[in-house]
Amino acid sequence: MAGKPKKKAGRAKPARGKPGKSAAAKAAEEFTRGVLARGEAAKATKATKRGKLPPGATHEIVGETEAGLPKLRRRRFSLA
């Protein structure tokens, strides 16, 4: 028993479970939410490979992430 180190009181254990998001992942999520809030993302309307986007949309919604946010692909630029 003399070989075991004693635990110090007040020392917090690291949280178990999912690791925290990186700064880049948080920034990407914020960007996606902003594009959606401003109405700059939409699904293409035609069944062709590169369908048309409605006026004002700069990004096409091409899928969904594991977190439930849409995956975006830039299709055009806005000068306004």
C-alpha positions in Angstrom: 0.0 0.0 0.0 2.9 2.3 0.4 3.5 2.4 -3.4 0.0 3.9 -4.3 -0.1 7.7 -4.7 -2.9 9.5 -2.9 -5.5 11.4 -4.9 -5.6 15.1 -4.4 -8.9 16.6 -3.4 -10.4 19.1 -5.8 -8.8 17.8 -9.0 -11.4 17.5 -11.7 -11.5 14.5 -14.0 -11.7 15.1 -17.8 -15.3 14.8 -19.2 -16.0 11.5 -20.9 -18.2 11.1 -23.9 -18.1 13.2 -27.1 -15.0 15.4 -27.5 -15.7 19.1 -27.9 -15.9 20.7 -31.3 -12.9 22.4 -32.8 -12.9 26.1 -33.5 -13.1 25.4 -37.3 -16.1 23.1 -36.8 -17.9 25.8 -34.7 -17.2 28.4 -37.4 -18.5 26.2 -40.2 -21.7 25.5 -38.2 -22.1 29.3 -37.6 -21.6 30.0 -41.3 -24.2 27.4 -42.4 -26.8 28.7 -39.9 -26.1 32.3 -41.1 -26.6 31.3 -44.8 -29.8 29.6 -43.9 -31.1 32.5 -41.8 -30.5 35.0 -44.6 -32.3 32.8 -47.2 -29.1 32.3 -49.3 -29.4 28.5 -49.6 -32.0 26.5 -51.5 -32.4 23.2 -53.3 -32.0 23.2 -57.0 -35.4 23.1 -58.8 -34.8 20.9 -61.8 -34.0 17.2 -61.9 -30.9 17.9 -64.0 -27.4 17.6 -62.7 -27.0 21.4 -62.1 -30.6 22.6 -61.7 -31.6 26.3 -61.3 -31.6 28.1 -58.0 -34.2 30.7 -57.0 -33.2 34.4 -57.2 -31.0 35.5 -54.3 -29.7 32.0 -53.5 -26.0 31.6 -53.6 -25.6 28.1 -52.1 -27.3 24.8 -53.1 -28.3 22.3 -50.4 -26.8 19.0 -51.5 -27.3 16.8 -48.4 -27.4 16.7 -44.7 -24.6 16.4 -42.0 -24.7 14.0 -39.1 -25.8 16.9 -36.9 -28.8 17.6 -39.0 -27.5 20.7 -40.7 -27.6 20.9 -44.5 -24.4 20.5 -46.6 -23.9 23.5 -48.8 -22.2 24.0 -52.2 -21.5 27.5 -53.4 -23.1 28.0 -56.9 -23.0 31.8 -57.4 -21.7 35.0 -55.8 -23.7 37.9 -54.5 -22.5 41.5 -55.0 -25.1 43.1 -52.7 
